[in-house]
Amino acid sequence: MVRRSSGIAAFDPGSRSTGAVALLPNGDVFRHRVWSRRDGASITGYARWVAKQATDLAVDLEREIYPAPSATFRIAFAVEGIVAIVPQARRRPINPMPLVETGVVLGAIAHAFGEDLVVVRPGNHGGNELGYYPAELVTDAERRLDGWQLRVGKTSKLRHARSAYDVALAVQNPLSSTGREF
């Protein structure tokens, strides 16, 4: 569990897009990002780039909360893990490459933060109603839809940042009503 007085940088790794959110100790969003892999980019190059961006985000959050320099981070780190694909009858064959590539990105983030990283079990992160999320994690286009607060946003790239937000909350509030374990 993460101390509530700590800021947290959380990540939702993906083979095509990776979401990130940095929360201040009061729970406000300090910064959010979605990093996308360019067409034709190698997965290893993309994973290294994401790890560098994640580290830069963590450094910025650390400096915002703790202006005095320190040799070690005083904020928390979390990443959504992955689970095995379980093929079901009557489904077409599953392409394992996106899962493998997501694992490469997860590994790069894990390498960047080492033992300080909490890996959160997947659990529909980013799947809450849009009204649940802070304003900066909902696009203007999503807000223009009738009843947008009750819709689940699955089309915007910000869904990856919303997923990272849920990962951060799962670590900060492990016994919350979400019931997500990590």
Beta strands, then each sheet from edge to edge (+ up, - down):
strand 1: 8-12
strand 2: 17-23
strand 3: 29-36
strand 4: 76-80
strand 5: 117-120
sheet 1: 3+ 2- 1+ 4+ 5+
end
